[in-house]
Amino acid sequence: MVVPSYILSVSLPKNYLPLKPANFYVIKNTVYIFAGRASNAVFLFLLTLVVSRQLGPALFGVYSLLTTVVLAANCFSNFGFDIWMVREVTKKPTQAKSYLSNILGLKVVTSLATILCVFLLFQATDLPSTTLHLLGVLSISLLFNTLSQSLWHYGNCFKQFIFHSVLWASSNVIKSVLGISLVLLYRELEPLIWGIVIAEAITLILSFCVIRNRFGAFFPEFRISIWKDYLTRSAPIALGMIFSVLYFRVDIVMLQLMTNEKVVGFYSAAYKLFEVAIIFPSSIMLVLFPTLVEEYHSNHPQFKKSSKKALGLFFLVGGGIALTLWAFSPWIITIIFGDKFSPSIAVLEVLSGAIFLFFLNFLLANILISSGRESINTWNLVGATVANITLNLVLIPQYGAIGAAWSTLFCEAVLIFALGIEVRKCISSNS
């Protein structure tokens, strides 16, 4: 694999954690976030294990399809508000509560609109009625989840990441414990779906109480007069998020439409490991993002230095994880999912390369967003999504799940060069 020159030029000092004056701050808060996400990964992985083994590849494929659709729809209901809020509050902390209240009110509207659109869109497909029913039920969770996410991110505005970590972990613990219990009790998919909805509702209540107790009273506001401004300013971030999810999740939808539930299940099993792997870059980035925003606007030389050090860190961590998954894929798939999922081994071997490239691309994208260049990131994702869909149309009919994996790997390789060029311009700028 050819590695771009801007990555090879990254220095790896003895202490390569970015933001040298605040290494303890970075380590402490990264530990908070990582601990929360690690617990998420453990519990959600247990849920995946139980669902795959108890319900089999076909129903596991249906479950993966439903969660994929809802995750994609979540981007429309969130619409980039949370990342935009963190960036704006970092610059204007006195307006924090106003931002949160109005975003919560606006999210109620966007969530309900998204739920309606999902229902109408999939009513026009040839999916089985039982699948459509379960999709309708699971869509309800969109409203609860998107409101909870704003509450979690509110603590990030003030660099109090422990609230995000604890609340998110609590959410997935509740979801996993309830989901596993219902699957073992009923051995059917519908009770699990209802369990997820109930878990999201409980999480919202818990998040509201915790954040209100820590930061004071607040309530959703419905000031329609400022919604246009919020929607306009967060739109580039929202589009980036939407195309990012489409880019990574369109494989499962296309596999469902072009193959069958078992093939979806085989691909999804390997992809679950992808989702576990990305807790590392996302945990670190949640901590670094507010500081990168500050540095870009007040200390550009430090911003440049921090970005280069972060690239070195992500290169090493991503490479280590990807190599481990590739080398031990037969044992990992067999131990976790069982012999029935042996076709997933080859898929995981290919996706391991995509995981390494994703680490780098994730950081590069966030560097662009922190500097206000989210539109550039969005257009790169649009191109990558179109390329992924095109390659899937060619490869899936002939190669199935492995074809979808190769499509993802190829697009990640192209994306890293496109993002790398823009990031090099960004960190070299004196603006």
Secondary structure, DSSP 4 states (H G I P E B T S, - for coil): -PPPHHHHT----SS--S-GGGHHHHHHHHHHHHHHHHHHHHHHHHHHHHHHHHHHHHHHHHHHHHHHHHHHHHHHHHTTHHHHHHHHHHH-GGGHHHHHHHHHHHHHHHHHHHHHHHHHHHHTS---HHHHHHHHHHHTHHHHHHHHHHHHHHHHHTT-HHHHHHHHHHHHHHHHHHHHHHHHHH-SHHHHHHHHHHHHHHHHHHHHHHHHHHH--------HHHHHHHHHHHHHHHHHHHHHHHHHHHHHHHHHHHS-HHHHHHHHHHHHHHHHHTHHHHHHHHHHHHHHHHHHHH-HHHHHHHHHHHHHHHHHHHHHHHHHHHHTHHHHHHHHH-GGGTTHHHHHHHHHHHHHHHHHHHHHHHHHHHTT-HHHHHHHHHHHHHHHHHHHHHHHHHHTHHHHHHHHHHHHHHHHHHHHHHHHHHHH---
